[in-house]
Each structure stands twice: as C-alpha cells, then as structure tokens.
Amino acid sequence: MRDDELLTIPEAMARLKIGRSALYDLLRTRRLASLTIGRARRIPAHALDDYVQRHLEEAAR
C-alpha cells in the first residue's frame, strides 16, 4: 500500500472489514482522517494504518 494512496469509502470499508455506518462513524468522530475532493470523500491509506496502530495501542493498555 502506498502512503499517498487515496481510498474510496468502499475500499476503506473493505480494508478495515467494517460496514458503511461504522466507517462513517469513525469519520464523523474524527477518529479516522479524510479529505473531500469536490463531492468525493477520500481516505489517505496512511490514515487507516494510523487508526489501526492507535486502536492496538489502546487495546494493549
């Protein structure tokens, strides 16, 4: 996965193996970073890695 890769909502859902509502909840609460290009929402691939890493660190506490 390239660090500068921008993922669509369905691609991010597939990589995290979660549903649309769960992904939009992460975006709404700003636990997962995203950007908007025109009307399209894109999620940087590194944001998924960052989210997973933070989640693992929290679980280890």
Backbone bond lengths (Angstrom), bond angles and torsions (degrees), N, CA, C in turn:
res aa  C-N    CA-C-N  psi(-1)  N-CA   C-N-CA  omega(-1)  CA-C   N-CA-C  phi
1 M - - - 1.453 - - 1.526 107.89 -
2 R 1.310 116.75 128.36 1.462 121.25 177.73 1.516 110.06 -79.21
3 D 1.340 116.22 142.80 1.457 120.83 -178.95 1.517 113.01 -64.85
4 D 1.350 117.10 -29.22 1.458 119.71 -177.08 1.527 112.62 -94.59
5 E 1.322 116.96 8.02 1.460 121.88 -179.28 1.530 110.49 -69.44
6 L 1.332 116.07 135.03 1.462 121.49 176.56 1.519 108.32 -107.53
7 L 1.316 116.28 127.38 1.461 122.08 -175.77 1.520 110.94 -104.28
8 T 1.314 115.11 147.26 1.456 120.67 172.38 1.527 108.27 -79.13
9 I 1.311 115.85 169.74 1.470 120.52 177.36 1.532 110.93 -57.25
10 P 1.343 118.97 -50.71 1.473 118.56 179.62 1.532 113.27 -60.60
11 E 1.327 117.80 -36.24 1.467 120.40 178.50 1.524 110.83 -66.05
12 A 1.328 116.98 -43.28 1.465 120.69 178.32 1.523 110.77 -64.95
13 M 1.336 116.56 -40.41 1.466 120.31 177.33 1.524 110.07 -58.87
14 A 1.324 116.34 -44.77 1.469 121.01 -178.46 1.526 110.98 -65.05
15 R 1.311 117.37 -41.51 1.470 119.99 -178.29 1.515 111.98 -68.25
16 L 1.324 117.47 -36.96 1.461 120.36 178.52 1.526 112.37 -87.83
17 K 1.338 116.05 -11.25 1.470 122.02 -178.04 1.523 111.51 57.04
18 I 1.347 114.79 48.48 1.461 121.73 176.94 1.524 108.52 -130.69
19 G 1.316 116.63 166.26 1.453 121.83 -179.79 1.520 112.60 -84.13
20 R 1.313 114.59 172.11 1.464 121.99 -178.11 1.527 112.07 -60.06
21 S 1.323 116.81 -45.65 1.474 120.21 -179.30 1.521 111.63 -61.78
22 A 1.317 116.62 -42.29 1.465 120.25 179.65 1.521 110.69 -64.72
23 L 1.329 117.70 -40.02 1.462 120.74 179.05 1.520 110.77 -66.21
24 Y 1.322 116.95 -45.78 1.465 119.31 178.92 1.528 111.64 -64.53
25 D 1.329 117.54 -29.90 1.464 120.26 175.36 1.526 110.18 -65.98
26 L 1.327 117.73 -41.47 1.465 121.08 176.57 1.526 110.79 -62.60
27 L 1.328 117.00 -39.20 1.461 120.64 179.08 1.528 111.01 -69.55
28 R 1.326 116.02 -43.69 1.470 121.25 -177.90 1.522 111.52 -62.23
29 T 1.320 116.94 -39.06 1.463 121.73 -178.56 1.529 112.26 -88.54
30 R 1.315 115.77 3.99 1.474 123.39 177.44 1.523 113.21 61.38
31 R 1.326 116.96 26.06 1.467 119.99 172.64 1.518 110.41 -81.09
32 L 1.339 116.63 -16.23 1.461 122.65 177.17 1.520 107.39 -129.93
33 A 1.322 116.22 125.16 1.461 121.50 -177.86 1.522 111.10 -76.46
34 S 1.334 115.08 147.87 1.461 120.45 176.05 1.517 108.51 -153.00
35 L 1.314 114.87 170.54 1.454 120.39 174.32 1.514 108.47 -140.18
36 T 1.315 114.57 158.12 1.458 120.91 -179.98 1.514 108.59 -113.70
37 I 1.320 115.39 128.78 1.455 122.22 176.09 1.525 105.49 -118.37
38 G 1.318 115.63 106.72 1.465 118.90 -172.57 1.516 108.14 65.32
39 R 1.327 116.05 -120.33 1.466 120.39 177.13 1.520 112.19 -101.78
40 A 1.325 116.48 -0.16 1.465 121.19 -175.51 1.522 111.63 -93.45
41 R 1.311 116.42 131.19 1.468 122.41 176.24 1.519 107.10 -92.49
42 R 1.335 116.71 130.49 1.455 121.99 177.92 1.520 109.36 -128.60
43 I 1.325 114.89 146.96 1.450 121.66 -178.24 1.524 107.80 -119.46
44 P 1.332 117.53 119.39 1.464 119.59 177.28 1.529 110.23 -61.94
45 A 1.323 116.62 137.90 1.463 120.77 -178.52 1.519 111.08 -58.16
46 H 1.337 116.89 -37.19 1.467 118.86 -179.46 1.531 111.38 -65.78
47 A 1.338 118.14 -24.36 1.466 120.53 178.02 1.531 110.45 -66.66
48 L 1.334 116.87 -34.97 1.472 119.54 176.45 1.523 110.00 -65.81
49 D 1.338 115.95 -44.38 1.470 119.56 178.24 1.524 111.14 -60.41
50 D 1.340 116.38 -43.90 1.465 121.00 179.67 1.527 110.82 -61.93
51 Y 1.327 116.83 -43.44 1.463 121.10 -179.88 1.530 110.74 -62.20
52 V 1.327 116.77 -46.94 1.461 120.67 -179.30 1.524 110.12 -62.48
53 Q 1.327 117.53 -43.35 1.460 121.12 179.34 1.519 111.69 -61.20
54 R 1.336 116.89 -46.05 1.477 120.38 178.18 1.525 110.60 -61.50
55 H 1.315 116.59 -42.65 1.469 121.70 -179.21 1.530 110.15 -62.18
56 L 1.331 117.28 -42.28 1.461 120.66 178.65 1.527 111.56 -65.68
57 E 1.333 116.41 -39.87 1.465 120.07 179.10 1.523 111.39 -64.65
58 E 1.343 116.81 -40.28 1.459 120.80 178.27 1.525 110.78 -65.87
59 A 1.318 116.62 -38.08 1.461 120.85 -179.09 1.531 111.63 -68.90
60 A 1.332 116.09 -27.29 1.466 120.31 -178.80 1.522 113.09 -78.13
61 R 1.310 117.46 -12.49 1.479 120.31 -178.59 1.494 112.42 -76.84
